[in-house]
Amino acid sequence: MTSFADRVANIQPEGAYEVLARAQELERQGRSIIHLEIGQPDFQTFAPICEAGKRAIDEGHTRYTPSAGTHALREAIAQHISATKGPCSPAEVVVGPGAKPGLLFPILALVNPGDEVLYPDPGFPSYRADIELAGGVPVAAPLLESRSFSFDLDFLRDHMSDRTKLLILNSPSNPTGGTIPREDLQAIAQLAIERDVWVMTDEIYGDLVYDDQDAPSFWSLPEMRHRTILVDGFSKSFAMTGWRLGYAAMPPALAEKVALLTMHAVGCTAGFTQQAGVSALQQCRAAVQAQRSVYQERRDRIVDGLESLPGVSCIKPSGAFYAFPNVSQLGIPSSELARRLLSEAGVACLSGTDFGAYGEGYLRFSYAASLQAIDQAIERIGSFLAAGSR
């Protein structure tokens, strides 16, 4: 029998991909399925980006590039961060094929076996997986609905110890859509300074904030710059999920180590994709704003619909493109409810427990879908509940 390394013994898949596979199998059987499970923009990649990528291929940008990324893209990213979050230089930026290397490689570079890492729960599943791959000890820090899904600060104070190496933030959040207010970020920064802890801030949804609100960036806190890792990418804001382009910004000494990990793990990121990224940052800000307005309308529609359902409540998310309704009053475990909504109602969504134990009692719906699909999903869920599901 094959004996696998301990580091992969507890690795779990992302629930979204599993649900997508089940939903597609039902579709092959002739079922009508409404897809609200995958966190993927339903927009096409903006035209200037596609044109830049195709032009780059025609111009021969199909060879190896520097492992940290091309100078043109790193400079464009640094300018973007400086304009929107706080000062950044190209030496602080490492580009990767998607944002996920920007999560994993800094963790590998910082966390020794036995080091504790605090991460949000409910939260993106890769956080826990990456901590375990590094040999770290994952410590789930609850996000509280009563605080609009910001952290339980008392929990952080009680669990940030001399064993803690890193704290992971995600604002706006997957799966809750919540944002961390500035006063919470400042309290977290003070704790991190007092206890000598690094902070990784995942801001992949940072362009998708609604109602003219602000999702302050942890990178903007100057007292934390020497111990902050900013992770971002192009997938969500620019509808570039399949292009695989992301980045992380961090102190230059750490960036050098992360560039080495990038070199040995993936070599480099495709040059034509990086050229497209430069175009995204320099030419597509207006398109991002227009897209955000569409998402806000969809958010309002799905939240109003969920709130109309018996036994369901849903606070209005301030960012990302997820609704995270509380379904605890229905008396059905979240995983069973999500399974039944798919099999009986034809609505694909995720259980809150796909994002950690604190997700029990919740479901996640992606509203990166048309208003028509959202309305049909609410109608189907309402019929499912009216049929006596409880």
PyMOL commands that set and color helices and strands:
alter all, ss='L'
color gray80, all
select helices_A, chain A and resi 6-8+15-28+47-58+71-84+90-92+100-110+125-133+145-147+153-159+182-195+218-220+222-227+241-243+252-265+271-283+285-307+328-330+334-345+352-355+357-359+371-386
alter helices_A, ss='H'
color red, helices_A
select strands_A, chain A and resi 34-35+93-96+116-121+137-144+150-151+164-170+198-202+228-233+246-249+322-323+347-348+350-351+363-366
alter strands_A, ss='S'
color yellow, strands_A
deselect
rebuild
show_as cartoon
